């Protein structure tokens, strides 16, 4: 039986960490059935701005990964990431998903 897709896990990190995070997701299809990746700009008072361009702009190039998944799987994935990729530059949040489906 398929697990209920009842949450959306969002991961945000510096662009330089994209491939490492994506690889973790691809290595665990038991938790992550699919995901979306988008480029965003990030700004906070504690923002790490590694490049000169980012320092001038005052914001950093970030990626946002979104996974609609089961809450238990999201928590297992986060525990895995905290053990393997502990990094204060990776932020996350989990939001409830009321309904998920396809139009056809």
C-alpha positions as CSV (number, residue, x, y, z in Angstrom):
1,X,0.0,0.0,0.0
2,X,1.3,3.5,-0.9
3,X,2.0,5.9,1.9
4,X,-0.1,8.9,2.2
5,X,1.5,12.0,0.8
6,X,0.6,14.4,3.7
7,X,3.5,16.9,3.9
8,X,5.8,19.1,1.8
9,X,9.4,19.1,2.9
10,X,11.3,22.2,1.7
11,X,15.1,22.3,1.8
12,X,17.0,25.5,1.0
13,X,20.7,25.7,0.7
14,X,23.5,27.5,-1.1
15,X,23.8,26.6,-4.8
16,X,27.2,25.0,-4.1
17,X,25.4,22.2,-2.1
18,X,22.8,21.4,-4.7
19,X,24.4,18.2,-6.2
20,X,25.2,16.7,-2.8
21,X,21.6,17.2,-1.6
22,X,20.0,16.0,-4.8
23,X,22.3,12.9,-4.6
24,X,21.0,12.1,-1.1
25,X,17.4,12.3,-2.4
26,X,18.1,10.1,-5.4
27,X,19.8,7.5,-3.1
28,X,16.6,7.1,-1.0
29,X,13.6,6.4,-3.2
30,X,12.0,4.6,-0.2
31,X,11.5,8.1,1.3
32,X,11.4,10.4,-1.7
33,X,9.3,9.6,-4.8
34,X,10.0,12.8,-6.6
35,X,11.0,16.4,-6.0
36,X,11.3,19.8,-7.7
37,X,14.4,22.0,-7.7
38,X,14.3,25.8,-8.3
39,X,16.8,28.6,-8.1
40,X,16.1,31.4,-5.6
41,X,17.9,34.3,-3.9
42,X,18.3,34.2,-0.2
43,X,18.8,37.0,2.4
44,X,19.0,37.0,6.1
45,X,20.9,38.8,8.8
46,X,23.2,35.8,9.2
47,X,23.6,35.1,5.5
48,X,26.9,33.6,4.3
49,X,27.9,35.4,1.1
50,X,30.9,33.5,-0.4
51,X,31.3,35.3,-3.7
52,X,32.0,39.0,-4.4
53,X,28.9,39.2,-6.6
54,X,26.7,38.0,-3.7
55,X,28.4,40.4,-1.3
56,X,27.6,43.3,-3.6
57,X,24.0,42.2,-4.1
58,X,23.5,41.4,-0.4
59,X,21.9,38.1,-1.1
60,X,23.1,34.6,-2.1
61,X,22.3,32.2,-4.8
62,X,20.2,29.4,-3.3
63,X,18.3,26.4,-4.4
64,X,15.0,25.3,-3.1
65,X,14.1,21.6,-3.2
66,X,10.4,20.6,-2.5
67,X,9.3,17.1,-1.9
68,X,5.6,16.1,-1.4
69,X,5.9,13.0,0.8
70,X,4.9,11.1,3.8
71,X,5.6,12.8,7.2
72,X,7.4,9.7,8.6
73,X,9.6,9.6,5.4
74,X,10.3,13.3,5.7
75,X,11.5,12.9,9.3
76,X,13.6,9.9,8.4
77,X,15.2,11.9,5.5
78,X,15.9,14.8,7.8
79,X,17.6,12.5,10.4
80,X,19.7,11.1,7.6
81,X,20.7,14.5,6.3
82,X,21.5,15.8,9.8
83,X,23.8,12.8,10.3
84,X,25.5,13.0,6.8
85,X,25.3,16.7,5.8
86,X,25.2,18.7,9.1
87,X,25.5,22.2,7.8
88,X,24.0,25.5,9.2
89,X,23.7,26.6,5.6
90,X,20.9,24.1,4.9
91,X,17.5,25.2,6.1
92,X,14.3,23.2,6.1
93,X,10.6,23.3,6.9
94,X,7.7,20.9,6.7
95,X,4.2,22.0,5.8
96,X,1.0,19.9,5.8
97,X,-0.5,18.9,2.4
98,X,-4.3,18.7,2.5
99,X,-4.6,17.0,-0.9
100,X,-2.2,15.8,-3.6
101,X,-3.0,14.3,-7.0
102,X,-2.8,14.6,-10.8
103,X,-5.4,16.2,-13.1
104,X,-5.5,13.2,-15.4
